[in-house]
């Protein structure tokens, strides 16, 4: 699983649905557990998620899962 998929999968792990927020504490704890090589890729992965509209920034408690992000999560579970 690449870093984009791993970050997106955190929404599933924490049962975060469309329009809901992933608390920063959960995100931070997960990212700190990543190996150094993946941590180095995190910034690019984050920009990809936001840039493609899979997650939205701006909520003070953390990132929000968008409908497009939920669809991407479904495709991770059910590859075509």
C-alpha positions in Angstrom: 0.0 0.0 0.0 1.5 3.3 -1.0 1.5 6.4 1.4 -1.6 7.9 -0.3 -3.5 4.7 0.2 -2.2 4.3 3.8 -3.4 7.8 4.8 -6.7 7.3 3.1 -7.1 4.0 4.8 -6.9 5.7 8.2 -10.4 7.0 7.6 -11.6 3.4 7.3 -9.6 2.1 10.3 -11.2 4.9 12.5 -14.7 4.5 11.0 -14.7 8.0 9.6 -17.4 8.5 6.9 -18.1 11.1 4.3 -18.1 14.6 5.8 -16.5 13.4 9.0 -13.2 14.5 10.4 -10.2 12.3 11.2 -8.8 13.6 14.5 -5.3 15.0 14.2 -4.2 12.8 17.1 -5.1 9.6 15.2 -3.3 10.9 12.1 -0.2 12.0 14.0 0.1 8.7 15.9 -0.1 6.7 12.7 2.4 8.9 10.8 4.9 8.7 13.7 4.8 4.9 13.4 5.8 4.9 9.7 9.3 3.9 8.6 11.6 6.9 7.7 11.3 6.2 3.9 7.5 6.5 4.1 7.6 9.6 6.3 9.7 11.2 3.6 6.9 10.6 1.1 4.1 11.8 3.4 4.1 15.4 2.3 3.7 14.5 -1.4 1.0 12.0 -0.5 -0.9 14.6 1.5 -0.7 17.1 -1.4 -2.1 14.4 -3.7 -5.0 13.6 -1.4 -5.9 17.3 -1.0 -5.2 18.2 -4.7 -7.3 15.3 -6.0 -10.2 16.2 -3.6 -10.0 13.0 -1.6 -9.8 14.8 1.6 -10.5 18.4 2.6 -8.4 20.6 4.9 -9.7 23.5 7.0 -11.5 21.8 9.9 -9.7 22.7 13.1 -9.9 19.1 14.4 -8.4 17.4 11.3 -8.9 16.4 7.7 -12.4 15.6 6.3 -13.2 12.7 4.1 -14.9 13.8 0.9 -17.3 11.8 -1.3 -14.5 11.3 -3.8 -12.3 10.0 -1.0 -14.9 7.6 0.1 -15.2 6.3 -3.4 -11.4 5.8 -3.5 -11.6 3.9 -0.3 -14.2 1.6 -1.8 -12.0 1.0 -4.7 -9.2 0.0 -2.4 -11.5 -2.6 -0.8 -12.9 -3.8 -4.1 -10.3 -3.5 -6.8 -11.8 -3.8 -10.3 
